[in-house]
């Protein structure tokens, strides 16, 4: 008796980013707005980070709402129907529910019943999403994949913290990845250094919160419950070991970036743009020096007006760069994300 042959997906030769969309909250938060609680100044924040303002969402603006707006713009710009999307991947660390996923909710809002899942890879999450979308398209599992990086980091900020609070902004960026005759996404260079996970961390887990609340309920002592965002708050907020993160980002991630170029078979001179995670302007500038980028390479510097938006930062930087310099479309860009975990991801892409 012969063994039947299983049907498989029809594969695609290559993939590329077809479009990019973005959503930026309208509320602008200046350095002066944040300087008081951290005993700082506009000048100090600008010198250390390059940030002038950052955009933050109001209480009525949700992460899903921002992500949906960015995703819809990307779909429209790709010139396809929403029903053509074969998978939705959302990179975020600030969706407040462990389940269901933001991606599944967004797929539902779009009216499509496709595979949908979240990626928790912080500032590298968008690059992880692009890597997976590339594989999904080339394997034939999806014709088009919607990849969204979205964060509402202002929900997890302690305004009295001097390590990271003044860096953070909110927003969402999205791309549509589809099939291409020529490679438009290089081999991804991605990895992790989990032994140093606590260099960028949350102050508490949800279990810690539960235990504190149970203790208050048991004893009647409410001193542990303070306003979210204050020092000692029951609410988890972000912290980082700034100097250690800076050294890791500048020295170790520069090596990853160089290897990504080598794996793609190109040199820095072949690039039209460099799109690093918008962590800190000093890191971006040092990156450019390490890579010896020629003057013609446009560098994403969205952080000056948007702040650090974690998983949203690279697609938002791409979105702005192409709005300001549309002639870059079709050129090659090196994109690299790195951050909490510690995790990193990078690839060379052809700009939509």
VOPAGU-2260 file (C-alpha; in pm, 1 decimal, decimal comma):
REM VOPAGU-2260
SITE   aa  ch    i         X         Y         Z
SITE  UNK   A    0       0,0       0,0       0,0
SITE  UNK   A    1     150,4     332,3    -104,0
SITE  UNK   A    2     188,1     617,6     140,6
SITE  UNK   A    3     -13,3     924,5      33,0
SITE  UNK   A    4     170,8    1247,7     -33,8
SITE  UNK   A    5      70,1    1540,7     184,4
SITE  UNK   A    6     -26,6    1871,0      30,5
SITE  UNK   A    7     204,5    2156,7     128,4
SITE  UNK   A    8     214,4    2533,1      95,0
SITE  UNK   A    9     329,2    2688,4    -229,7
SITE  UNK   A   10     644,0    2874,1    -137,3
SITE  UNK   A   11     756,0    3222,3    -240,8
SITE  UNK   A   12    1104,1    3312,6    -363,2
SITE  UNK   A   13    1152,8    3611,7    -134,6
SITE  UNK   A   14     977,0    3878,8      68,3
SITE  UNK   A   15     995,9    4252,4     128,2
SITE  UNK   A   16     831,5    4533,3     323,2
SITE  UNK   A   17     554,7    4675,3     104,3
SITE  UNK   A   18     440,6    4968,7     316,7
SITE  UNK   A   19     472,4    5140,6     653,2
SITE  UNK   A   20     212,6    5309,8     872,6
SITE  UNK   A   21     232,0    5502,9    1195,9
SITE  UNK   A   22      30,4    5650,9    1479,2
SITE  UNK   A   23     158,3    5920,0    1714,0
SITE  UNK   A   24     -44,3    6048,5    2009,3
SITE  UNK   A   25    -118,9    6420,9    1998,4
SITE  UNK   A   26     -10,7    6495,1    2356,3
SITE  UNK   A   27     342,0    6639,8    2368,5
SITE  UNK   A   28     538,9    6613,6    2691,7
SITE  UNK   A   29     838,4    6846,3    2720,4
SITE  UNK   A   30    1150,6    6797,5    2926,8
SITE  UNK   A   31    1036,4    7077,6    3156,4
SITE  UNK   A   32     716,8    6881,9    3223,5
SITE  UNK   A   33     924,0    6591,2    3358,8
SITE  UNK   A   34    1226,8    6762,8    3512,3
SITE  UNK   A   35    1082,5    6854,8    3852,5
SITE  UNK   A   36    1016,1    6507,8    4002,3
SITE  UNK   A   37    1364,1    6385,9    3899,0
SITE  UNK   A   38    1538,7    6706,1    4012,3
SITE  UNK   A   39    1667,9    6770,5    3662,0
SITE  UNK   A   40    1641,0    7020,3    3377,1
SITE  UNK   A   41    1565,9    7048,1    3007,1
SITE  UNK   A   42    1937,6    7097,2    2939,2
SITE  UNK   A   43    2041,6    6783,8    3133,2
SITE  UNK   A   44    1785,2    6563,8    2956,1
SITE  UNK   A   45    1880,5    6698,1    2611,7
SITE  UNK   A   46    2250,8    6644,6    2672,8
SITE  UNK   A   47    2209,8    6289,4    2799,5
SITE  UNK   A   48    1941,0    6166,4    2559,3
SITE  UNK   A   49    1889,2    6407,4    2268,6
SITE  UNK   A   50    1517,3    6418,4    2350,7
SITE  UNK   A   51    1337,2    6751,2    2323,0
SITE  UNK   A   52     979,2    6625,9    2356,3
SITE  UNK   A   53     805,8    6291,2    2363,5
SITE  UNK   A   54     450,6    6198,5    2263,7
SITE  UNK   A   55     228,5    6022,2    2513,5
SITE  UNK   A   56    -123,6    5888,0    2491,7
SITE  UNK   A   57    -404,4    6015,0    2712,0
SITE  UNK   A   58    -607,8    5788,5    2937,7
SITE  UNK   A   59    -870,9    5728,4    2668,6
SITE  UNK   A   60    -618,0    5614,1    2405,4
SITE  UNK   A   61    -543,6    5242,2    2421,6
SITE  UNK   A   62    -251,4    5042,0    2290,0
SITE  UNK   A   63    -490,4    4847,2    2065,6
SITE  UNK   A   64    -635,0    5172,0    1928,4
SITE  UNK   A   65    -289,8    5306,3    1838,7
SITE  UNK   A   66    -180,7    4974,7    1686,7
SITE  UNK   A   67    -500,9    4943,1    1484,4
SITE  UNK   A   68    -459,4    5294,0    1338,5
SITE  UNK   A   69     -99,2    5223,5    1234,0
SITE  UNK   A   70    -192,9    4885,6    1090,1
SITE  UNK   A   71    -483,6    5022,3     887,5
SITE  UNK   A   72    -260,2    5288,8     736,3
SITE  UNK   A   73       0,9    5027,3     642,1
SITE  UNK   A   74    -263,6    4806,8     475,8
SITE  UNK   A   75    -404,1    5101,1     279,8
SITE  UNK   A   76     -58,7    5208,5     164,3
SITE  UNK   A   77      24,2    4851,9      56,5
SITE  UNK   A   78    -263,3    4869,4    -189,9
SITE  UNK   A   79    -422,4    4548,7     -67,3
SITE  UNK   A   80    -750,0    4452,9      97,8
SITE  UNK   A   81    -767,1    4381,9     468,0
SITE  UNK   A   82    -891,5    4033,4     377,2
SITE  UNK   A   83    -556,3    3968,0     203,4
SITE  UNK   A   84    -369,8    3972,7     538,0
SITE  UNK   A   85    -272,3    3618,6     632,8
SITE  UNK   A   86    -129,6    3681,0     981,9
SITE  UNK   A   87    -103,8    3959,6    1240,1
SITE  UNK   A   88     205,6    3990,1    1461,7
SITE  UNK   A   89     219,9    4254,3    1734,7
SITE  UNK   A   90     539,5    4338,9    1920,9
SITE  UNK   A   91     466,6    4495,3    2259,9
SITE  UNK   A   92     553,5    4473,1    2628,3
SITE  UNK   A   93     281,3    4709,9    2750,5
SITE  UNK   A   94     -45,0    4537,6    2657,1
SITE  UNK   A   95    -202,1    4508,1    3003,1
SITE  UNK   A   96    -365,6    4166,3    2959,8
SITE  UNK   A   97    -171,8    3837,7    2958,6
SITE  UNK   A   98    -450,3    3698,2    2739,2
SITE  UNK   A   99    -606,9    3742,2    2488,4
SITE  UNK   A  100    -335,2    3886,7    2279,0
SITE  UNK   A  101    -335,9    4237,3    2136,4
SITE  UNK   A  102    -282,0    4081,7    1792,6
SITE  UNK   A  103    -594,0    3865,8    1815,1
SITE  UNK   A  104    -804,0    4162,2    1928,1
SITE  UNK   A  105    -666,7    4373,5    1640,5
SITE  UNK   A  106    -739,3    4095,0    1390,8
SITE  UNK   A  107   -1093,3    4086,4    1524,4
SITE  UNK   A  108   -1125,5    4463,5    1484,5
SITE  UNK   A  109   -1004,5    4427,2    1125,7
SITE  UNK   A  110   -1264,4    4156,7    1065,1
SITE  UNK   A  111   -1014,6    3884,2     975,2
SITE  UNK   A  112    -984,5    3541,8    1138,3
SITE  UNK   A  113    -615,8    3470,8    1081,8
SITE  UNK   A  114    -322,6    3356,6    1296,9
SITE  UNK   A  115    -248,5    3640,0    1538,8
SITE  UNK   A  116      -1,7    3657,0    1825,7
SITE  UNK   A  117     207,2    3894,1    2036,7
SITE  UNK   A  118     585,2    3903,9    2070,0
SITE  UNK   A  119     742,8    4006,0    2401,2
SITE  UNK   A  120    1088,5    4114,9    2291,1
SITE  UNK   A  121    1075,6    4478,7    2399,8
SITE  UNK   A  122    1283,3    4710,8    2180,1
SITE  UNK   A  123    1384,0    4421,9    1950,7
SITE  UNK   A  124    1024,9    4306,3    1908,9
SITE  UNK   A  125     960,0    4473,9    1574,1
SITE  UNK   A  126    1272,7    4317,6    1420,2
SITE  UNK   A  127    1163,6    3980,4    1559,5
SITE  UNK   A  128     827,3    4035,7    1393,6
SITE  UNK   A  129     985,2    4117,8    1057,3
SITE  UNK   A  130    1201,7    3804,1    1082,1
SITE  UNK   A  131     894,7    3589,3    1142,1
SITE  UNK   A  132     690,6    3763,1     872,3
SITE  UNK   A  133     972,4    3698,3     625,2
SITE  UNK   A  134     959,4    3327,2     709,4
SITE  UNK   A  135     578,9    3311,1     697,7
SITE  UNK   A  136     568,4    3469,5     351,8
SITE  UNK   A  137     857,4    3272,9     201,9
SITE  UNK   A  138     719,1    2945,2     336,8
SITE  UNK   A  139     382,6    3018,8     177,4
SITE  UNK   A  140     193,5    3018,6     508,1
SITE  UNK   A  141      75,7    3375,9     444,7
SITE  UNK   A  142      65,0    3599,7     138,6
SITE  UNK   A  143      81,6    3915,6     348,7
SITE  UNK   A  144     173,0    3964,9     714,3
SITE  UNK   A  145      87,4    4272,4     919,8
SITE  UNK   A  146     365,6    4345,4    1170,3
SITE  UNK   A  147     294,9    4609,8    1434,7
SITE  UNK   A  148     519,2    4753,0    1705,2
SITE  UNK   A  149     306,7    4932,1    1965,6
SITE  UNK   A  150     368,6    5060,8    2315,9
SITE  UNK   A  151     191,9    5265,6    2581,6
SITE  UNK   A  152     495,9    5298,8    2805,2
SITE  UNK   A  153     348,1    5592,9    2994,0
SITE  UNK   A  154     131,6    5340,3    3181,7
SITE  UNK   A  155     449,1    5194,3    3334,3
SITE  UNK   A  156     644,7    5508,5    3422,6
SITE  UNK   A  157     749,2    5625,1    3768,4
SITE  UNK   A  158     789,6    6002,8    3726,8
SITE  UNK   A  159    1039,5    6013,2    4013,8
SITE  UNK   A  160    1273,9    5757,1    3853,8
SITE  UNK   A  161    1591,5    5903,7    3702,9
SITE  UNK   A  162    1699,8    5589,3    3515,9
SITE  UNK   A  163    1446,3    5565,3    3232,9
SITE  UNK   A  164    1117,2    5748,1    3297,6
SITE  UNK   A  165    1211,7    6065,7    3110,4
SITE  UNK   A  166    1307,3    5866,4    2798,2
SITE  UNK   A  167     976,0    5702,0    2729,6
SITE  UNK   A  168     699,4    5782,3    2481,6
SITE  UNK   A  169     397,1    5610,4    2329,1
SITE  UNK   A  170     298,7    5521,8    1974,1
SITE  UNK   A  171     265,2    5251,9    1710,0
SITE  UNK   A  172     431,5    5169,8    1379,4
SITE  UNK   A  173     334,6    4897,8    1133,2
SITE  UNK   A  174     453,5    4735,4     812,7
SITE  UNK   A  175     302,5    4494,2     564,8
SITE  UNK   A  176     538,7    4219,0     448,0
SITE  UNK   A  177     457,8    4039,7     122,5
SITE  UNK   A  178     611,6    3828,0    -151,9
SITE  UNK   A  179     881,8    3965,9    -381,5
SITE  UNK   A  180    1073,7    3842,4    -684,3
SITE  UNK   A  181    1399,4    3971,4    -534,8
SITE  UNK   A  182    1507,7    3949,1    -168,4
SITE  UNK   A  183    1391,3    4255,5      23,3
SITE  UNK   A  184    1467,0    4123,4     372,9
SITE  UNK   A  185    1806,8    3979,3     454,8
SITE  UNK   A  186    1893,4    3699,5     691,5
SITE  UNK   A  187    1801,8    3813,4    1041,9
SITE  UNK   A  188    2071,6    3833,8    1304,3
SITE  UNK   A  189    1895,3    3788,4    1638,1
SITE  UNK   A  190    1965,7    3657,3    1984,9
SITE  UNK   A  191    1956,0    3716,2    2357,9
SITE  UNK   A  192    2171,5    3758,0    2667,7
SITE  UNK   A  193    1928,9    3644,7    2933,4
SITE  UNK   A  194    2182,1    3630,4    3213,5
SITE  UNK   A  195    2167,7    4010,4    3217,2
SITE  UNK   A  196    1788,8    4037,7    3192,4
SITE  UNK   A  197    1766,6    4266,9    3496,1
SITE  UNK   A  198    1967,1    4548,0    3334,1
SITE  UNK   A  199    1625,9    4665,9    3204,4
SITE  UNK   A  200    1343,5    4538,1    3419,6
SITE  UNK   A  201    1007,6    4587,9    3585,4
SITE  UNK   A  202    1007,8    4675,6    3953,6
SITE  UNK   A  203     741,0    4417,5    4037,7
SITE  UNK   A  204     560,9    4121,2    3887,2
SITE  UNK   A  205     184,6    4069,8    3883,9
SITE  UNK   A  206     234,9    3805,9    4155,4
SITE  UNK   A  207     409,6    4065,2    4372,8
SITE  UNK   A  208     112,0    4296,1    4323,3
SITE  UNK   A  209    -130,7    4023,4    4419,4
SITE  UNK   A  210      64,6    3941,7    4736,9
SITE  UNK   A  211      76,8    4306,7    4842,5
SITE  UNK   A  212    -294,8    4351,9    4787,5
SITE  UNK   A  213    -372,3    4031,6    4978,9
SITE  UNK   A  214    -156,7    4151,7    5269,1
SITE  UNK   A  215    -341,6    4483,7    5276,2
SITE  UNK   A  216    -675,9    4304,2    5271,1
SITE  UNK   A  217    -559,4    4079,3    5553,2
SITE  UNK   A  218    -407,5    4343,0    5782,5
SITE  UNK   A  219    -608,4    4649,5    5688,1
SITE  UNK   A  220    -281,6    4844,3    5655,3
SITE  UNK   A  221    -308,0    5040,5    5332,3
SITE  UNK   A  222      33,3    5209,9    5351,5
SITE  UNK   A  223     164,3    4981,7    5073,9
SITE  UNK   A  224     -99,8    5111,8    4835,8
SITE  UNK   A  225       7,0    5445,0    4694,8
SITE  UNK   A  226     -68,7    5629,4    4373,8
SITE  UNK   A  227      57,6    5446,3    4062,4
SITE  UNK   A  228     380,4    5601,5    3940,8
SITE  UNK   A  229     503,0    5705,9    4284,9
SITE  UNK   A  230     811,3    5560,6    4450,7
SITE  UNK   A  231     713,5    5246,7    4639,1
SITE  UNK   A  232     401,5    5203,8    4425,5
SITE  UNK   A  233     235,3    4865,0    4406,8
SITE  UNK   A  234     214,3    4923,8    4031,3
SITE  UNK   A  235     513,1    4781,4    3835,0
SITE  UNK   A  236     726,2    5041,5    3658,4
SITE  UNK   A  237    1037,4    5029,2    3442,0
SITE  UNK   A  238    1397,3    5063,8    3559,2
SITE  UNK   A  239    1733,4    5030,3    3386,3
SITE  UNK   A  240    2101,5    5024,4    3471,3
SITE  UNK   A  241    2185,5    5312,5    3238,4
SITE  UNK   A  242    2566,4    5293,6    3213,0
SITE  UNK   A  243    2563,8    4914,9    3164,9
SITE  UNK   A  244    2291,7    4934,1    2900,1
SITE  UNK   A  245    2480,3    5210,4    2717,4
SITE  UNK   A  246    2802,3    5005,7    2701,2
SITE  UNK   A  247    2618,6    4693,8    2584,6
SITE  UNK   A  248    2426,0    4883,8    2318,9
SITE  UNK   A  249    2724,5    5071,8    2179,8
SITE  UNK   A  250    2990,1    4801,4    2179,5
SITE  UNK   A  251    2807,4    4469,5    2151,7
SITE  UNK   A  252    2526,2    4581,4    1922,2
SITE  UNK   A  253    2770,6    4750,6    1684,6
SITE  UNK   A  254    2921,1    4404,2    1631,4
SITE  UNK   A  255    2574,6    4263,9    1557,7
SITE  UNK   A  256    2510,4    4544,3    1308,6
SITE  UNK   A  257    2839,6    4480,7    1127,1
SITE  UNK   A  258    2769,7    4107,8    1109,8
SITE  UNK   A  259    2421,9    4176,5     971,6
SITE  UNK   A  260    2572,0    4380,1     688,7
SITE  UNK   A  261    2822,3    4103,0     617,4
SITE  UNK   A  262    2548,5    3836,8     617,7
SITE  UNK   A  263    2350,6    4047,2     369,3
SITE  UNK   A  264    2656,0    4071,5     143,1
SITE  UNK   A  265    2672,7    4449,7     152,0
SITE  UNK   A  266    2881,2    4726,2     308,7
SITE  UNK   A  267    2779,4    5045,2     484,7
SITE  UNK   A  268    2835,0    5238,3     159,9
SITE  UNK   A  269    2549,0    5042,0       2,1
SITE  UNK   A  270    2295,6    5167,4     254,7
SITE  UNK   A  271    2043,4    5442,9     192,5
SITE  UNK   A  272    1938,2    5456,5     558,6
SITE  UNK   A  273    2019,8    5338,9     909,6
SITE  UNK   A  274    1724,1    5272,1    1140,2
SITE  UNK   A  275    1839,4    5180,6    1491,2
SITE  UNK   A  276    1611,2    5145,2    1790,9
SITE  UNK   A  277    1553,5    5496,2    1921,7
SITE  UNK   A  278    1706,0    5434,5    2264,2
SITE  UNK   A  279    1919,7    5743,4    2309,9
SITE  UNK   A  280    2066,2    5995,6    2064,7
SITE  UNK   A  281    2415,6    5940,1    2205,8
SITE  UNK   A  282    2384,7    5567,9    2130,2
SITE  UNK   A  283    2264,5    5642,3    1776,6
SITE  UNK   A  284    2554,6    5881,6    1714,9
SITE  UNK   A  285    2810,4    5635,0    1849,2
SITE  UNK   A  286    2657,0    5360,3    1636,5
SITE  UNK   A  287    2707,6    5573,1    1325,1
SITE  UNK   A  288    3074,1    5621,8    1416,3
SITE  UNK   A  289    3129,1    5251,2    1481,9
SITE  UNK   A  290    2974,2    5160,0    1145,2
SITE  UNK   A  291    3163,3    5438,9     965,6
SITE  UNK   A  292    2847,8    5540,2     784,4
SITE  UNK   A  293    2902,8    5764,2     480,4
SITE  UNK   A  294    2737,9    6105,6     476,1
SITE  UNK   A  295    2476,7    5996,5     221,5
SITE  UNK   A  296    2324,5    5743,2     465,6
SITE  UNK   A  297    2012,7    5892,8     624,9
SITE  UNK   A  298    1988,1    5812,8     996,2
SITE  UNK   A  299    1659,7    5773,7    1182,6
SITE  UNK   A  300    1654,9    6024,8    1468,8
SITE  UNK   A  301    1288,9    6010,4    1562,1
SITE  UNK   A  302    1380,0    6006,2    1931,1
SITE  UNK   A  303    1424,3    6385,5    1941,5
SITE  UNK   A  304    1047,8    6440,1    1912,1
SITE  UNK   A  305     898,8    6099,0    1995,3
SITE  UNK   A  306    1113,2    5968,5    2279,0
SITE  UNK   A  307    1195,5    5600,6    2321,9
SITE  UNK   A  308     890,2    5401,4    2212,0
SITE  UNK   A  309    1045,7    5053,8    2247,7
SITE  UNK   A  310     894,8    4811,8    1991,2
SITE  UNK   A  311     734,4    5101,4    1800,8
SITE  UNK   A  312    1053,3    5301,9    1759,6
SITE  UNK   A  313    1199,9    5150,8    1439,6
SITE  UNK   A  314     881,7    5147,1    1228,3
SITE  UNK   A  315     798,7    5499,4    1351,2
SITE  UNK   A  316    1149,8    5614,8    1256,7
SITE  UNK   A  317    1104,9    5454,2     913,4
SITE  UNK   A  318     764,9    5618,3     878,0
SITE  UNK   A  319     904,3    5964,1     951,5
SITE  UNK   A  320    1216,7    5920,5     739,5
SITE  UNK   A  321    1012,5    5824,3     432,4
SITE  UNK   A  322     766,4    6107,4     491,9
SITE  UNK   A  323    1054,2    6356,3     500,4
SITE  UNK   A  324    1273,1    6191,8     235,3
SITE  UNK   A  325    1050,1    5989,6      -0,6
SITE  UNK   A  326    1340,4    5953,2    -243,5
SITE  UNK   A  327    1483,6    5689,8      -4,9
SITE  UNK   A  328    1209,8    5447,5    -113,0
SITE  UNK   A  329    1362,0    5138,7    -275,0
SITE  UNK   A  330    1697,7    5185,8    -104,7
SITE  UNK   A  331    1851,5    4951,7     150,6
SITE  UNK   A  332    1823,2    5016,7     525,3
SITE  UNK   A  333    1989,6    4847,8     819,1
SITE  UNK   A  334    1744,5    4815,5    1107,2
SITE  UNK   A  335    1847,1    4693,7    1452,3
SITE  UNK   A  336    1653,6    4665,6    1776,5
SITE  UNK   A  337    1797,4    4592,8    2119,6
SITE  UNK   A  338    1676,2    4619,6    2475,5
SITE  UNK   A  339    1505,1    4457,7    2773,3
SITE  UNK   A  340    1564,2    4089,9    2802,5
SITE  UNK   A  341    1839,5    4139,0    2697,9
SITE  UNK   A  342    1741,3    4066,8    2337,3
SITE  UNK   A  343    1840,7    4195,6    1996,8
SITE  UNK   A  344    1744,2    4158,4    1631,7
SITE  UNK   A  345    1862,9    4308,2    1304,6
SITE  UNK   A  346    1821,7    4276,1     930,3
SITE  UNK   A  347    1879,0    4473,0     610,9
SITE  UNK   A  348    1552,7    4563,6     437,2
SITE  UNK   A  349    1456,9    4736,9     115,7
SITE  UNK   A  350    1256,7    5044,6     204,8
SITE  UNK   A  351     895,5    5049,1      84,9
